[in-house]
Amino acid sequence: MGASTSRADPVARARELARIRDAVLTGSAVPEQPRPVVSESWRRSLAAHVDPESGAPPSVFDRREVAELRAGHPLAETLPLLRETLVAIADEAMHMMIVTDARGHILWCEGQGGVLRRAEDVGLAVGTRWSEDAIGTNAMGTALAEQRAVQIHSAEHLVRTYHEWTCAASPVRDPDTGQIVGIVDVTGPVSGFHPSTTALVAAAAKLAEAQLHSRMQLQDERLRLLNMAQLAALRGEHGALVTPSGRVLISSPGDWLPGRLSLPDAIDGTITLPDGTDGVLEPLAGAYLLRLPPRSPSVHAVPRSRAPLELQAARRPALVLRFLGQARPVAVLDGHELRLSQRHADMLAMLATHPAGVSGEQLATWVYGERGNPVTVRSEIHRLRAQLGAAVVRSNPYRLDAEVSADFDTVRTELRAGRVRQAAAAYRGDLLPASEAPAVTRLREMLFGELRRATLDRRDPEAMWSLADTPPGADDLELAETLADTLPRSDPRHAAILARLDSLLG
């Protein structure tokens, strides 16, 4: 958050800042000009009628409402990383970590118990709003206003109540839209604040953004897998898959659209493209299919009304399997999500890895082990066919008659092609982690083992970071050590992996 205002003696500097603040507010001769970021913040705060002597943050949400906001907030998934990076350090320094939403509402306060109690006494508590118009100059609100990292020390706070505190805050941006989704802050008593805290908070915010970006990439890949069949059905006509925010995930041909489109607020099925032509938007599972409207048929052309029926008849069903890192396995058939039992997921994993088909005896052994019985398999296949359709689950031999896109197969394909970074990005965790089927267990161990070995051998920091960000990779000591050796110290992720390494070694 900007340059530190704390000099060799932060307490003495606090007294100097108090004299500067009082002189500015009373119109007296100023012994020293406040920093520009502080001066501008005071101006905005006073224009919002914040009381410099007795202002207090409004309490906007109660505990129940805060819990609901937390559950749906994008920064919720980054909390483990932020705790690992900031809370332990804050505990030692008698400080606390605060995370707000994009309007300055405090959603999380964590740290040393005594500091939390002191902070709550002055309104630094979950559910309160800390935007500048609510409580004046403070690191969280000023970081929102300035849209950058900021440190506010002692009497740089406009409201006198907070002159005993120093805080450093940095915004976290949505990698999709670029908009600020929240603020990460470290706050504590004036006497104990270290000059490097600002850099640490800014690095933690960058780490949170990197995690959000990684999740966005995985979501993009899921959307592509889920909806590629609809794009392929255009049979070479201009088309694209577009996110609800307007990002173009994939287009055909590849260069006919920019990377982002401006979607209308109310989507009614049409859109004006950058070149002025009209496009058609069709809702899909989590995305839109963009295509050009059909041209008027010529006298000799085959009527277009027949084309969808022909394509529908020729197209095989699209089956997407999401089995990596999933507490509950999911299949998506032609855009419709299906919940699977563990046993059915085990069978689908085996059928997906053996597209030519398998016998009942093989499937029984792979799924149930030595006690497996083909009669039991036949009964489960009957139930699976009832869910997916007889046209998808075939017999004699048992096989899948569909365009299958399985996340675990994507990892294997990328590994075979030598694209280790892409394989690590596609790997989201153990294959069917709750499964005890012998063949699934072997495939799970083999998949992680091959990916881990390839990642360590390649020593690609991005691939290692992706793998370390998964449940099986998080506890891997060798992976953490190699990543710590490989990442440059200037990389903000270096501090986080060192903290994890300390935890693993401890």
N, C-alpha and C positions, 0 to 999 in steps of 0.2 A: 504494500500500500504506500507508494511514494517514499520519499526519503524520510528517515527516522528523525523525529524532533528531539529524541532523548539524547542528551550529551553525556559527558562523563558522569555527572551527578543528576539523575532524573528528578530527584526531589527538588534540588536547587532550580532546575529548569522549570519545574512545575510552578515555583514561586514567580519566576520571571514571566511565565505565560499568564499567570493570574493578573499581574500588573498590566500586561498588554491588553488583556480582555477588558479589565475595568476601565482603562483609559479610552479604549474604543467605544465602549458603551456609554461613557459619561461625556465624551467629546473632549477629553483632556489631551495634553501632549502625549504622544505615543512613544515610549522608550525604544520600541523596535516594531517594525511592521510584522503583522502575522503572515504566515505563509499564504500565498495566493489561494490555494485550495481551501484553506480555513476561512480566509476573508470572504470568498465567494459563498461558502456555505453559511457563514453568519448572516450575510445579506439575504440569502434565500430563506433562512429560518426566521429572521425577524419579519420579513415580508409575509410569512405565514402566521404571524402573531404568536410565535412561541415565546413563553415567558422565561427570560433568562434566569430568574431567581427561584421560581417555584414550578417550572414546567414538569410534567410527568407523562409517561407514555400511556396511551389509552389501552385498556384491556379489552380486546376485541373478541377473542374466542375462549370458551371454557375448555376444560380438559377433554371432554367428549368430542367437541368439535375439532380440537387440535389432533386427536387421534385419527379422525376421519381425513383431515388434511394430510397428515403424515402418510397414511396408507396410499393415497393417490399421487403423492408428490414424486417427481422424477429423481430427486436427490436421496430418496429413501434407500435406494439400492447402493448408493455410495457411502452410506453411514459406516459400514465396517472398515472401509479404506480410510475414511476421515478419522475414525477413532484410532486406528492403528498409527496414523501419521501425527495426529494432533493431541488426542486426549491424554496419552501417557506423558507427553512433554508438558502439557498444561497442568496435569496433576503435580508433577515435580516442582513446577514454578509457581504453584498456588494460583493458577489461572483456570479458565474454563473455555470450552469450545461452544460456539453458538452457530446454529444454521437457521437461516430465515427463508421465506419464500420470496417471490419477485416483488412483493409490495412491502417487504420489511417486517412481516409478522414472524415472530420467533416460533419455530417449530420444535427445535431441539436445543437443550442446554445440558451439557455434560462436563464433568470435571470434579475438582476437589470439593468435598462436601461443605467445608467452611466457607469457601468462596461462593458456592451456589446459594447458601443461606444469606450471605451478605448482599449478593446481587439481587435476590428476590425481594429483599427489604426496600430496594430502590427501583423496583419495577423491571429489572432484567430477568424476565421470566417468560415461560412459554405462553403464547396467546396474546402477548402485547405487540404493538406496532412501533417500529423504530425508524420509520421514514423521517426525513428531515422536517416535513411539514407537521409531523406529530410530536417530535421531541427534540428538534433542532440538530445541531452538528453532532454527529457521532459516526464512528467508522462504518457501521452497517448502512445507515441512511445516506451518508456521503458517498460511499462506494456505489450505491444505487444511483445517486444523482450524477456522479462523475463517470459512472460505468467503467471504473478501473479500481485497482487496489489502492487503499487509503489507510493511513495510520492517524489516529487522533489521540493526542497525549494530554492528559490532565485538563488544564483550563482552556485548551482548544475546544473542548465541549462547551457549547453555548450555555447550557443549563448548569448552574453551580453545583447541583447535587452530584454530578459525575466528575468533579475535578479530582477525586481520589482514584480515578480509574484511567487506564490506558487501553486502547483497543486497536487491533489491526484486522482489516476485513478485505476480502476480495470477491468479486462476482464470479459466478459459475454460469456459463452460457450453454444453451441447447445446441448441440452440434448440427441439428437439422435446420433450425431457423436462425441461429445466431442470437436469439433473444436471451436476456438474463432470466434464469429460472430460480435463482436464489443467491444468498450470500453466505460465505464461510468466514467466521470471525473467531479470534482469540482475544479474550478480555481478562484483565486482572488489575491488581493494585499497581499504582504508579511506581512504587519502589522496586518491584521485582520484574519489570518488563525488560526483556532483552532486545537489543537492536536487530538481531537476526530474525525475530519473530515475524516481522512483516514478510520477509522473503519466504519463510516457511509456510505461512498462510497462503501466499500467492502460489507456491509450488503445490500445496494440497488442492487448491482450486483447479489447477491444471490437471492434476491426477484425476480428480472427479470428472472433469471434462473428457479426459482420455477414456475413462470407464464408460461414460455415456456414449462416446463415439463408438467404442467397441460394441456396445449393446445395439446401437443403431445399425452398424454393419451387419450384425447377426440377424436383426429383424429384417433388414433389406434382403438378405439371402433367403430368409423364410418366405418373404412375400414373392420373391422371384420363383422359388420352387413351387409355391402354392398356386401361382397364377400364370406360369409360363405356357400352359396348355392353351389358355385363352388367346395369348398373343400369337402362338404358333398357328392357331386356327385361322388367322387372317391370311395365311398362305402367301406371304411375301408382300401383301399390301402394307402401306405405311401404318405403323402402330407403335404403341409404347405402353409400358406400365408406369404409373405415376402415383406417388404417395399422396395422402390427403393434404400435405403441406406444399405440394407442387414439385417435389424433386422427381426427376426422371430416373427411374431405376434401370430401365433398359429400353432401347428403342430399336426399331427395324424399319429402314436401314439405320445404321448406327449414328449418322451425322445429320439427321434431318431436324433435330430439336436441340435447343440449349439444355444445359444441365438442370434448369429450374424453370417452371412455368408459373404464371400468376393465375391462380384459380379464382373464380368468382366466389364471393361470400356465400351465395345461395346457388348451389350447383343444380341446374335444371336439365342436364344432359348435353349441353353444348358449351363450347369454349372458343374464343377467338385466339388463334395462334399468333406468334410474333410476326409472321409474314402476312398477316391479315386474313388468312383463310380460316374457315370454320372447321372445328373438330367436334367429334362426338365423344362424350365421357360416359362410360358404363361402369357402375359400381361393381367391384369384385370383393373378395375377402381381404379387407384391410388396405385396399388400393383401388385405383381406377384403371380401366382399359381405355386408352385414347386411340381413336381411329379416325380416319377421314370418312365423311359421309359417302354413301354409294353414289356413283355417277349414274346419270340417266342411261338406260340401256339403249343400244342402237337397234335398228330394225333386224339385223342379223345376229345380234348377240343372244346368248342363252339367258333367259329371264333370271334376274338375280334372286327372285323369290325362291328358286329351286336350290341355290347354292348353300344356304344354311342347312337344309335337310340333307344334302349330299355330304357336307362336311361332318354333320352330326353322325351320319351313318358310318362314315369312314374313320372318325376319330375314336381312339381307344380312351377309356376313362383315365383320368389323371388321379393317381393315388400318392399322396405325400405322407411320409412317416416321420414324426418328430419323436425320436427315442433317446436323444442324448441329453443327459442331465435333467430329465423330466421326472418329477415325482409321480405324475400320472401320464402314461403314454398316450399320444394323440395320433389319430389318422385323419387326413382330410381327403375326402373323395369328391372330386369335381367341385371344390369350393365349400363343401359342407363338412364341418368338423364333427368327428365321431370320437366318443370316449371308449377306450378299449379296456377289457379286463387284462390282467397281467398275463394270463395264459394265451390269450389271443395275440397280444403284442409279441410274446415269445415266438409264436408260430409265424407271424408276419415277418419278423426279423429273419427267420430261417428261410422262408419262401423268397424274401427279397434278395437274399445272398445266394440263392440257387434258382435263377430264373428258368432253367430248363426243366425244373420240377423235381420232386422227391417222392419216395414211397411212404406209405403209412408207417412201415417199420422204422425207416430212417427218422421220420419226424417224431415218432414216439420216443426213440432213444435220445434224440437231441434235446427234446423238451422235458421228458420225464426221467431220463436216465435208464438204468437197467430194469426198473420196474415198469417201464413204459409199455403200453398196450395199444396196438393199432385200433382196437374197438373204441377206446377212449378218444383217440385222435379223430376218428371218424365222427364221433358225437360232437367234439369241439369244432371241427370244420363245418359241420352242419349249422351250428350256431353262428359261426363267423360268416358263412355264406348268407345267412338271413340278415346280417347287419350290413355287409358290403355288397351283396348281390351275387347271384350265381354266375353272372357274366364276368365277374372280377376274380372270384376264387374258383378255380377249375379243379377237376379231379382226374385221376388216371393219366399221368401222375398229378399229385397236388402241386399247383403252381398259380401264379398271379398273371392274369391277362389284363394288364393295365400299363400305362406309362408311369413307372414307379420312380419317385424321387425320395430317397431316404437320406436323412442328415448324416448318418454314420457312413453310408456309402460315399457321400460327397467327400468326407475326410479321407477315406481309402483311395478314392480316385485322385485327389490332389496329391496325396503322398506318392502314389505310383508315378505321377507326372513330375515329381521332384519339386512341387510347389509347396514347400514346407510352411511358409508364412500363411498361405491361404488355407492349408489344412488345419493349422492351429487356430485360425480365426473361425473356422467352421465348427470346431470341436467345443461343445458347450458343457461337457461333463461326461460322466460314465454312461455307457450304453445300458439302458434299462436298469438303473441302479438297484431296483427292488427285486430283480429277477434272480432266481436260483436255478434256472434251467441250465444244465451242464454246457450245452453248446453256446448259449448266450454268455455264460460266464467266461468261457474260453475266448469268445470273440471280443468281449469287453476288455479283458486283460491284454489281448493281442493288440487291439486298436490303440489303447493308451500306451502300451509298451513301445510299439513302432513309432507312434507320434513323438513320444518323449525322447526316444533315442535319436530320431532324425532332427528334432529341435535342438537337443544338446550338441549334436555333431555339427550342425550348421552354425550354431552360436549367433543366430539372428536375434537381436534384442526384441524386435516386434513379435516374432513367433514365440520366443520364450515368455514375453509379457502376457500374450494371449493365453498361453497354456497355464501360466502361474495364476491367472485370473479365474481358473475353474476350480471346483471343489477338489478333484484329485491332484491338481497341480499346486494348490495352495499350501499343502503340507510337505512338499517335496524339497528336502534340504539341498540336494545337489543342484536342483534347478534354481533355487534362490541364490546359492553361492555363485553359480555360473552367471546368472543375471546381474548380480552385484559386481562381479568382475568385468562384465562386458559393457554395462551402461556407463556412459561418461558421467562424471560427478556433476556436470552442468545440467544433466537431464533431471527434471523434477521428480521422476519416478525413482531415482537412485536413493533418495532419503526413505521412501516408502519401503523399498525392498530391503534396505538395511534394517529398518525397524522390524520387518517380518523375520529377517534372518536372526536378529537378536531373540525374538520370541521363540523361534524354532530351536535355537541352541539353548535357550533357558529352560 
